[in-house]
Structures are given as structure tokens and as C-alpha cells.
Amino acid sequence: MNITVCVKQVPDTGLDRELRAGDSTVDREAVEAVINELDEFAIEEGLQLAQKHGGEVTILSMGPDQAAESIRKALAMGGDKGVHVSDPALHGSDALVTSAVLAAALARTGFDLVILGSESTDARTGILAAMLAERLGVPQLTFADGVEIDGQSVRVRRLADYGYDMVEADLPAVVSVVEKTNEPRYPSFKGIMAAKKKPIEVLTLADLELTADQAGLGASATEVTEFRKRPPRQVGTIVEDEGKGGIEAAGFLTTQKFI
């Protein structure tokens, strides 16, 4: 089975992120970059399926040169090989453009199953899996909290507001997984050393038969028109309890519409 896991490198969510004043895109050099947290669950799901059913796991990522670090970490977790789509013209690409580029890469490499995290922690659109499935012309099974393969079909337990749905489709397909669907493994020292020798194919837009005017800010259907820094936190309200602390606290909560 040919399993491809899409991985995005994002700014560390534990640090303050900034947008660049020139083009309103995320300043990826301002903070440490890490693998998108939800993509780690996708990696683990891919590895478990490959161990159970055979085949290999390809790590696919689109991003600048430094995104190769995240690919290497995924390979250290157990991935077999990597594909890195990197081109200066990709800067500022929105989800629509990203889905087109990743679909072109997947059409080139081939796949039986594509797995993604349900959303990225920087953009939080949660729409890439659906866009990717539409461009590839295959079924989408989103928000999976468990994935099973049975011959040429895939079945997932799909998280819903009211509980779960069981959804099944024929392969090839695109699946997005939610947090806690599994427990991502940590790269071992042996895995880290082995990852250094695993191949990573670097592809440009030209390799995918795409042009610069089909990518980046200019080709994106969405843009950030305005942004401002979050104001500093104000000093909170202090209630001195002189016998009426509960009443004053309840009054404050009422004015803030908490109760």
C-alpha cells in the first residue's frame, strides 16, 4: 500500500506569532518552526496502517527550505521517504493554491491513501483535505477518530457533534484525522540516524508542470487585508471580600455575560 502523509511546518503555537508588514503573511523566521501538531497524529496513523497492511509511507510537504527539517523528523518517526515541494513562487499561497500544488505532486508520485491532520495550527481553515480530494477526484473521509483498511476499501469513525458516524469508501481516498486518534511516537536515536539516509525528493513548480503565476499571493483567492497586534492584557478586577465578595463576583460575571 502506498500511503502518503501530508505534513506542514508551522510556527510554534507556544510562542507569539507575527505577520509580516509587507504582505501580511506569517513571519516564519520570527519563531521556531515545528511540525503541525495534528499532522503528527496523521503520521502515526499512516505508520500503523503500513505496519498492519504492508507498504510504505511517503511524507509530503510544501514549504520553504527549512520545511525539510520537519520532513526529516517525520522520517525519523518511521516514514520511508520524503517529497518536498519547494519554490520561491509558492510564498503566500492560500489553501486553494496549496491544494492544487499538493494534488499535482500526488498525481506525480501516486498514492492509495492520503492522510492529513484535520487542520493546521497557523491558518486553522480545516478545508485542505476536502479541496485535495476534490482535485484528485477521490472520496474524502474527514475528522476520522480511527481508520481501518479492508482490502480495497477504507472505513473511518468520523467525529460529529452528536457522537460518531461510520463512513466507508473505496481506495484511493483522502482521510483527515483528529487529535487523540492515536498517540504519536517519539523519534528514537536509531530512527533519527536512519532518517539522515532516507531519500527526500525536492520538486519545484516546473517539475509539477505549474507556472509561477499559478502559485503564491497573486494566484490566491483569499488575502489578509488588515491586521493589528493584540492589545496588552488589562489589569483584572480585584474584589476585596468584606462579606459581600460572592455578590460582587456574581455581579461581575453577570456583566460579562458568563452567567
Contacts in CASP RR format, 6 or more apart in sequence:
PFRMAT RR
TARGET T0000
AUTHOR 0000-0000-0000
METHOD contacts of the structure
MODEL  1
MNITVCVKQVPDTGLDRELRAGDSTVDREAVEAVINELDEFAIEEGLQLA
QKHGGEVTILSMGPDQAAESIRKALAMGGDKGVHVSDPALHGSDALVTSA
VLAAALARTGFDLVILGSESTDARTGILAAMLAERLGVPQLTFADGVEID
GQSVRVRRLADYGYDMVEADLPAVVSVVEKTNEPRYPSFKGIMAAKKKPI
EVLTLADLELTADQAGLGASATEVTEFRKRPPRQVGTIVEDEGKGGIEAA
GFLTTQKFI
1 49 0 8 1.000
1 50 0 8 1.000
1 53 0 8 1.000
1 54 0 8 1.000
1 55 0 8 1.000
1 56 0 8 1.000
1 112 0 8 1.000
1 113 0 8 1.000
1 149 0 8 1.000
2 55 0 8 1.000
2 56 0 8 1.000
2 58 0 8 1.000
2 110 0 8 1.000
2 111 0 8 1.000
2 112 0 8 1.000
2 113 0 8 1.000
3 46 0 8 1.000
3 49 0 8 1.000
3 50 0 8 1.000
3 55 0 8 1.000
3 56 0 8 1.000
3 57 0 8 1.000
3 58 0 8 1.000
3 111 0 8 1.000
3 112 0 8 1.000
3 113 0 8 1.000
3 114 0 8 1.000
3 115 0 8 1.000
4 57 0 8 1.000
4 58 0 8 1.000
4 59 0 8 1.000
4 60 0 8 1.000
4 83 0 8 1.000
4 106 0 8 1.000
4 109 0 8 1.000
4 110 0 8 1.000
4 111 0 8 1.000
4 113 0 8 1.000
4 114 0 8 1.000
4 115 0 8 1.000
5 39 0 8 1.000
5 42 0 8 1.000
5 43 0 8 1.000
5 45 0 8 1.000
5 46 0 8 1.000
5 57 0 8 1.000
5 58 0 8 1.000
5 59 0 8 1.000
5 60 0 8 1.000
5 74 0 8 1.000
5 79 0 8 1.000
5 114 0 8 1.000
5 115 0 8 1.000
5 116 0 8 1.000
6 39 0 8 1.000
6 42 0 8 1.000
6 60 0 8 1.000
6 61 0 8 1.000
6 102 0 8 1.000
6 114 0 8 1.000
6 115 0 8 1.000
6 116 0 8 1.000
6 117 0 8 1.000
6 128 0 8 1.000
6 132 0 8 1.000
7 35 0 8 1.000
7 36 0 8 1.000
7 39 0 8 1.000
7 42 0 8 1.000
7 43 0 8 1.000
7 59 0 8 1.000
7 60 0 8 1.000
7 61 0 8 1.000
7 70 0 8 1.000
7 71 0 8 1.000
7 74 0 8 1.000
8 35 0 8 1.000
8 36 0 8 1.000
8 39 0 8 1.000
8 61 0 8 1.000
8 62 0 8 1.000
8 70 0 8 1.000
8 120 0 8 1.000
8 122 0 8 1.000
9 28 0 8 1.000
9 33 0 8 1.000
9 34 0 8 1.000
9 35 0 8 1.000
9 36 0 8 1.000
9 61 0 8 1.000
9 63 0 8 1.000
9 66 0 8 1.000
9 67 0 8 1.000
9 69 0 8 1.000
9 70 0 8 1.000
10 33 0 8 1.000
10 34 0 8 1.000
10 35 0 8 1.000
10 36 0 8 1.000
10 120 0 8 1.000
10 121 0 8 1.000
10 122 0 8 1.000
11 17 0 8 1.000
11 26 0 8 1.000
11 28 0 8 1.000
11 30 0 8 1.000
11 31 0 8 1.000
11 32 0 8 1.000
11 33 0 8 1.000
11 34 0 8 1.000
11 122 0 8 1.000
12 31 0 8 1.000
12 32 0 8 1.000
12 33 0 8 1.000
12 34 0 8 1.000
13 37 0 8 1.000
13 121 0 8 1.000
15 31 0 8 1.000
15 32 0 8 1.000
16 31 0 8 1.000
17 26 0 8 1.000
17 27 0 8 1.000
17 30 0 8 1.000
17 31 0 8 1.000
17 122 0 8 1.000
18 26 0 8 1.000
18 27 0 8 1.000
18 30 0 8 1.000
18 31 0 8 1.000
19 25 0 8 1.000
19 26 0 8 1.000
19 27 0 8 1.000
19 224 0 8 1.000
19 227 0 8 1.000
20 26 0 8 1.000
20 27 0 8 1.000
23 92 0 8 1.000
23 217 0 8 1.000
24 223 0 8 1.000
24 224 0 8 1.000
24 225 0 8 1.000
24 226 0 8 1.000
24 227 0 8 1.000
25 91 0 8 1.000
25 92 0 8 1.000
25 217 0 8 1.000
25 224 0 8 1.000
26 122 0 8 1.000
28 64 0 8 1.000
28 66 0 8 1.000
33 66 0 8 1.000
33 67 0 8 1.000
33 69 0 8 1.000
33 70 0 8 1.000
34 70 0 8 1.000
35 43 0 8 1.000
35 70 0 8 1.000
35 73 0 8 1.000
35 74 0 8 1.000
36 117 0 8 1.000
36 120 0 8 1.000
36 121 0 8 1.000
36 122 0 8 1.000
37 121 0 8 1.000
37 179 0 8 1.000
38 117 0 8 1.000
38 118 0 8 1.000
38 119 0 8 1.000
38 120 0 8 1.000
38 121 0 8 1.000
38 177 0 8 1.000
38 178 0 8 1.000
38 179 0 8 1.000
39 116 0 8 1.000
39 117 0 8 1.000
39 120 0 8 1.000
40 77 0 8 1.000
40 184 0 8 1.000
41 117 0 8 1.000
41 177 0 8 1.000
41 178 0 8 1.000
41 179 0 8 1.000
41 180 0 8 1.000
41 181 0 8 1.000
41 182 0 8 1.000
41 184 0 8 1.000
42 115 0 8 1.000
42 116 0 8 1.000
42 117 0 8 1.000
42 176 0 8 1.000
42 177 0 8 1.000
43 57 0 8 1.000
43 59 0 8 1.000
43 74 0 8 1.000
43 77 0 8 1.000
43 79 0 8 1.000
43 184 0 8 1.000
44 77 0 8 1.000
44 182 0 8 1.000
44 183 0 8 1.000
44 184 0 8 1.000
44 185 0 8 1.000
45 115 0 8 1.000
45 144 0 8 1.000
45 146 0 8 1.000
45 147 0 8 1.000
45 175 0 8 1.000
45 177 0 8 1.000
45 181 0 8 1.000
45 182 0 8 1.000
46 57 0 8 1.000
46 113 0 8 1.000
46 115 0 8 1.000
47 57 0 8 1.000
47 77 0 8 1.000
47 78 0 8 1.000
47 79 0 8 1.000
47 185 0 8 1.000
48 182 0 8 1.000
49 113 0 8 1.000
49 147 0 8 1.000
49 149 0 8 1.000
50 56 0 8 1.000
50 57 0 8 1.000
52 149 0 8 1.000
53 149 0 8 1.000
56 79 0 8 1.000
56 80 0 8 1.000
56 81 0 8 1.000
57 78 0 8 1.000
57 79 0 8 1.000
57 80 0 8 1.000
58 79 0 8 1.000
58 80 0 8 1.000
58 81 0 8 1.000
58 82 0 8 1.000
58 83 0 8 1.000
58 109 0 8 1.000
58 111 0 8 1.000
59 71 0 8 1.000
59 74 0 8 1.000
59 75 0 8 1.000
59 79 0 8 1.000
59 81 0 8 1.000
59 82 0 8 1.000
59 83 0 8 1.000
60 82 0 8 1.000
60 83 0 8 1.000
60 85 0 8 1.000
60 102 0 8 1.000
60 105 0 8 1.000
60 106 0 8 1.000
60 109 0 8 1.000
61 67 0 8 1.000
61 70 0 8 1.000
61 71 0 8 1.000
61 82 0 8 1.000
61 83 0 8 1.000
61 84 0 8 1.000
61 85 0 8 1.000
62 84 0 8 1.000
62 85 0 8 1.000
62 86 0 8 1.000
62 90 0 8 1.000
62 93 0 8 1.000
62 98 0 8 1.000
62 101 0 8 1.000
62 102 0 8 1.000
62 105 0 8 1.000
63 84 0 8 1.000
63 85 0 8 1.000
63 86 0 8 1.000
63 90 0 8 1.000
64 86 0 8 1.000
64 91 0 8 1.000
65 86 0 8 1.000
67 84 0 8 1.000
67 86 0 8 1.000
68 84 0 8 1.000
68 86 0 8 1.000
68 200 0 8 1.000
71 82 0 8 1.000
71 84 0 8 1.000
71 200 0 8 1.000
72 195 0 8 1.000
72 196 0 8 1.000
72 200 0 8 1.000
73 187 0 8 1.000
73 195 0 8 1.000
74 82 0 8 1.000
75 81 0 8 1.000
75 82 0 8 1.000
75 194 0 8 1.000
75 195 0 8 1.000
75 198 0 8 1.000
75 200 0 8 1.000
76 187 0 8 1.000
76 188 0 8 1.000
76 191 0 8 1.000
76 192 0 8 1.000
76 194 0 8 1.000
76 195 0 8 1.000
77 184 0 8 1.000
77 185 0 8 1.000
77 186 0 8 1.000
77 187 0 8 1.000
77 191 0 8 1.000
78 187 0 8 1.000
78 191 0 8 1.000
78 195 0 8 1.000
79 198 0 8 1.000
80 198 0 8 1.000
81 198 0 8 1.000
81 199 0 8 1.000
81 200 0 8 1.000
81 201 0 8 1.000
82 198 0 8 1.000
82 199 0 8 1.000
82 200 0 8 1.000
82 201 0 8 1.000
83 105 0 8 1.000
83 109 0 8 1.000
83 200 0 8 1.000
83 201 0 8 1.000
83 203 0 8 1.000
84 200 0 8 1.000
84 201 0 8 1.000
84 202 0 8 1.000
84 203 0 8 1.000
85 101 0 8 1.000
85 102 0 8 1.000
85 105 0 8 1.000
85 202 0 8 1.000
85 203 0 8 1.000
85 204 0 8 1.000
85 208 0 8 1.000
86 202 0 8 1.000
86 203 0 8 1.000
86 204 0 8 1.000
87 204 0 8 1.000
87 205 0 8 1.000
87 212 0 8 1.000
87 215 0 8 1.000
89 205 0 8 1.000
89 212 0 8 1.000
89 215 0 8 1.000
89 216 0 8 1.000
90 97 0 8 1.000
90 101 0 8 1.000
90 205 0 8 1.000
90 215 0 8 1.000
90 216 0 8 1.000
91 216 0 8 1.000
91 217 0 8 1.000
92 216 0 8 1.000
92 217 0 8 1.000
92 220 0 8 1.000
93 101 0 8 1.000
93 215 0 8 1.000
93 216 0 8 1.000
93 217 0 8 1.000
93 219 0 8 1.000
93 220 0 8 1.000
94 220 0 8 1.000
94 221 0 8 1.000
94 222 0 8 1.000
94 223 0 8 1.000
95 123 0 8 1.000
95 125 0 8 1.000
95 126 0 8 1.000
95 127 0 8 1.000
95 128 0 8 1.000
95 131 0 8 1.000
95 222 0 8 1.000
96 131 0 8 1.000
96 220 0 8 1.000
96 221 0 8 1.000
96 222 0 8 1.000
97 214 0 8 1.000
97 215 0 8 1.000
97 216 0 8 1.000
97 219 0 8 1.000
97 220 0 8 1.000
98 128 0 8 1.000
99 128 0 8 1.000
99 131 0 8 1.000
99 132 0 8 1.000
99 134 0 8 1.000
99 135 0 8 1.000
100 135 0 8 1.000
100 210 0 8 1.000
100 214 0 8 1.000
101 205 0 8 1.000
101 208 0 8 1.000
101 210 0 8 1.000
101 215 0 8 1.000
102 128 0 8 1.000
102 132 0 8 1.000
103 132 0 8 1.000
103 135 0 8 1.000
103 136 0 8 1.000
104 208 0 8 1.000
104 209 0 8 1.000
104 210 0 8 1.000
105 203 0 8 1.000
105 208 0 8 1.000
106 114 0 8 1.000
106 132 0 8 1.000
106 136 0 8 1.000
107 136 0 8 1.000
108 203 0 8 1.000
108 207 0 8 1.000
108 208 0 8 1.000
111 172 0 8 1.000
112 171 0 8 1.000
112 172 0 8 1.000
113 149 0 8 1.000
113 154 0 8 1.000
113 171 0 8 1.000
113 172 0 8 1.000
113 173 0 8 1.000
113 174 0 8 1.000
113 175 0 8 1.000
114 132 0 8 1.000
114 136 0 8 1.000
114 172 0 8 1.000
114 173 0 8 1.000
114 174 0 8 1.000
114 175 0 8 1.000
115 147 0 8 1.000
115 174 0 8 1.000
115 175 0 8 1.000
115 176 0 8 1.000
115 177 0 8 1.000
116 128 0 8 1.000
116 129 0 8 1.000
116 132 0 8 1.000
116 174 0 8 1.000
116 175 0 8 1.000
116 176 0 8 1.000
116 177 0 8 1.000
117 129 0 8 1.000
117 176 0 8 1.000
117 177 0 8 1.000
117 178 0 8 1.000
118 126 0 8 1.000
118 129 0 8 1.000
118 142 0 8 1.000
118 143 0 8 1.000
118 176 0 8 1.000
118 177 0 8 1.000
118 178 0 8 1.000
118 179 0 8 1.000
119 125 0 8 1.000
119 126 0 8 1.000
119 128 0 8 1.000
120 126 0 8 1.000
120 128 0 8 1.000
126 176 0 8 1.000
129 140 0 8 1.000
129 142 0 8 1.000
129 174 0 8 1.000
129 175 0 8 1.000
129 176 0 8 1.000
130 140 0 8 1.000
130 142 0 8 1.000
132 140 0 8 1.000
132 174 0 8 1.000
133 139 0 8 1.000
133 140 0 8 1.000
133 173 0 8 1.000
133 174 0 8 1.000
134 140 0 8 1.000
136 172 0 8 1.000
136 174 0 8 1.000
138 172 0 8 1.000
138 173 0 8 1.000
138 174 0 8 1.000
139 169 0 8 1.000
139 170 0 8 1.000
139 173 0 8 1.000
139 174 0 8 1.000
140 173 0 8 1.000
140 174 0 8 1.000
140 175 0 8 1.000
140 176 0 8 1.000
141 147 0 8 1.000
141 154 0 8 1.000
141 156 0 8 1.000
141 158 0 8 1.000
141 167 0 8 1.000
141 169 0 8 1.000
141 173 0 8 1.000
141 174 0 8 1.000
141 175 0 8 1.000
141 176 0 8 1.000
142 158 0 8 1.000
142 175 0 8 1.000
142 176 0 8 1.000
143 158 0 8 1.000
143 159 0 8 1.000
143 160 0 8 1.000
143 176 0 8 1.000
143 177 0 8 1.000
143 178 0 8 1.000
144 156 0 8 1.000
144 157 0 8 1.000
144 158 0 8 1.000
144 159 0 8 1.000
144 175 0 8 1.000
144 176 0 8 1.000
144 177 0 8 1.000
144 178 0 8 1.000
144 181 0 8 1.000
145 156 0 8 1.000
145 157 0 8 1.000
145 158 0 8 1.000
145 159 0 8 1.000
145 164 0 8 1.000
145 177 0 8 1.000
145 178 0 8 1.000
145 180 0 8 1.000
145 181 0 8 1.000
146 156 0 8 1.000
146 157 0 8 1.000
146 177 0 8 1.000
146 181 0 8 1.000
146 182 0 8 1.000
147 154 0 8 1.000
147 155 0 8 1.000
147 156 0 8 1.000
147 175 0 8 1.000
147 177 0 8 1.000
147 181 0 8 1.000
148 154 0 8 1.000
148 155 0 8 1.000
148 156 0 8 1.000
149 155 0 8 1.000
149 171 0 8 1.000
151 171 0 8 1.000
152 170 0 8 1.000
152 171 0 8 1.000
153 168 0 8 1.000
153 169 0 8 1.000
153 170 0 8 1.000
153 171 0 8 1.000
154 168 0 8 1.000
154 169 0 8 1.000
154 170 0 8 1.000
154 171 0 8 1.000
154 173 0 8 1.000
154 175 0 8 1.000
155 166 0 8 1.000
155 167 0 8 1.000
155 168 0 8 1.000
156 166 0 8 1.000
156 167 0 8 1.000
156 168 0 8 1.000
156 175 0 8 1.000
157 164 0 8 1.000
157 165 0 8 1.000
157 166 0 8 1.000
158 164 0 8 1.000
158 165 0 8 1.000
158 166 0 8 1.000
158 167 0 8 1.000
159 178 0 8 1.000
187 195 0 8 1.000
205 211 0 8 1.000
205 212 0 8 1.000
205 214 0 8 1.000
205 215 0 8 1.000
213 219 0 8 1.000
217 223 0 8 1.000
237 252 0 8 1.000
239 245 0 8 1.000
239 246 0 8 1.000
239 248 0 8 1.000
239 249 0 8 1.000
239 252 0 8 1.000
250 259 0 8 1.000
253 259 0 8 1.000
END
